């Protein structure tokens, strides 16, 4: 249980970074 809670914030940060990269790619492509 504790490990899952600790992993969640890290996964959220990774998702945010991935979405930011996708947004940058979209701007470059457009």
C-alpha positions in Angstrom: 0.0 0.0 0.0 2.7 2.5 1.0 4.8 1.7 -2.1 1.8 2.4 -4.4 1.2 5.7 -2.7 4.9 6.6 -3.1 4.9 5.6 -6.8 1.8 7.6 -7.7 3.4 11.1 -7.4 6.4 9.9 -9.5 4.0 8.6 -12.2 2.1 11.8 -12.2 5.3 13.8 -12.7 6.3 11.5 -15.6 2.9 12.0 -17.2 3.2 15.8 -16.9 6.6 15.7 -18.5 5.3 13.4 -21.3 2.3 15.7 -22.0 4.6 18.7 -22.0 6.8 17.0 -24.6 3.7 16.1 -26.7 2.5 19.7 -26.6 5.9 20.9 -27.7 5.9 18.5 -30.6 2.4 19.6 -31.6 3.5 23.2 -31.7 6.6 22.3 -33.8 4.5 20.2 -36.2 1.9 22.9 -36.6 
